[in-house]
Amino acid sequence: MKRRTFITRSAAVGTGLSLGGLALNSCSGFGEKKITILHTNDVHSHIDPFPDSHGQFPGLGGVARRASLIKSIREENPNTLLLDAGDIFQGTPYFNFYGGELEFRLMNKMGYQAATLGNHDFDNGLEGLLAQLPNADFKFVNANYDFSNTPLDGLFNPYEIYEMDGIKVGVFGLGIQLKGLVDPVLFGETKYLDPVERALDIARELREEKGCRLVICLSHLGYRYREEDLMSDVRLAQLTEGIDLIIGGHTHTFMEEADLLPNRAGNRVLVNQVGCYGVRLGRIDFTFDNQTGDAKGKSAVISV
């Protein structure tokens, strides 16, 4: 386990809202409150652990092991959110045979609360994804796919809000441009909206209208690219404001520690991604000081 500590101002300071407006007065007593964020990305239908003979991930991964880790962390801190940044589907015969049902049912068992869509989650087309949605007890969030003229119209919210120990946490999702990456037959008339514009609008709404002290983006844009004009998590962090944490996917980037990047307002954004195939579990612990309004965080990468 590797940890990196960072300190950032609370949501109230970062957005110019008064502390009283974010219900600090409702905190019981003095001291601190802690919210733990657990996250995965690009699991790609990997249910079983890799064999000990595997060249790259010997003996790593597996849903049962991940479930055990998640359970132990939740026992340590009940105020825990479990999130996924997309590409749940495609990669093993489990997906070919069950079409995503097994992946969703196992995520239910582990207690996932929200996920966003990756490009491979369209691999059975819109109808295929629609058929599996009833098997998911958790929420899917996406703010930059317009499904108006598709079978998925009205089925995804741009964000969800979770209240944990009196603190509101807003979670929204962003997906990668599907054109040129996915067969057009599979995504139909889905329209791609500018992720920066959508992120700015959603973050502002979550902070100013909904009173969220912590704003998280589940992104399947990819961590960073050589082509500077391609949208990525790094560029998203730099071009936006109001986001505290970007949980990334798509590029299968194994980050040994989370990045802390400046946003356009000069505040700092945490960006993290934990590779692929469920061999790592990301952990971010946010600690809120009831008296000062400051938020401290520690990031960890846990091998499964």
HELIX and SHEET records of a PDB file:
HELIX    1   1 ALA A   11  THR A   15  1                                   5    
HELIX    2   2 GLY A   20  LEU A   22  5                                   3    
HELIX    3   3 LEU A   24  SER A   26  5                                   3    
HELIX    4   4 VAL A   63  GLU A   76  1                                  14    
HELIX    5   5 PRO A   93  TYR A   98  1                                   6    
HELIX    6   6 GLU A  101  MET A  110  1                                  10    
HELIX    7   7 ASN A  119  PHE A  122  5                                   4    
HELIX    8   8 GLY A  125  GLN A  132  1                                   8    
HELIX    9   9 LEU A  133  ASN A  135  5                                   3    
HELIX   10  10 PRO A  184  PHE A  187  1                                   4    
HELIX   11  11 PRO A  195  ARG A  204  1                                  10    
HELIX   12  12 GLU A  205  GLU A  209  3                                   5    
HELIX   13  13 ASP A  233  LEU A  239  1                                   7    
SHEET    1   A 7 LYS A   2  THR A   8  0                                        
SHEET    2   A 7 ALA A 295  SER A 303 -1                                        
SHEET    3   A 7 ARG A 280  ASP A 289 -1                                        
SHEET    4   A 7 GLU A  32  THR A  40 -1                                        
SHEET    5   A 7 THR A  80  ASP A  84  1                                        
SHEET    6   A 7 ALA A 114  ALA A 115  1                                        
SHEET    7   A 7 LYS A 139  PHE A 140  1                                        
SHEET    1   B 2 TYR A 145  ASP A 146  0                                        
SHEET    2   B 2 LYS A 191  TYR A 192 -1                                        
SHEET    1   C 6 TYR A 159  MET A 164  0                                        
SHEET    2   C 6 ILE A 167  LEU A 174 -1                                        
SHEET    3   C 6 LEU A 214  SER A 219  1                                        
SHEET    4   C 6 LEU A 245  ILE A 247  1                                        
SHEET    5   C 6 ARG A 268  ASN A 272  1                                        
SHEET    6   C 6 ASP A 259  PRO A 262 -1                                        
END                                                                             
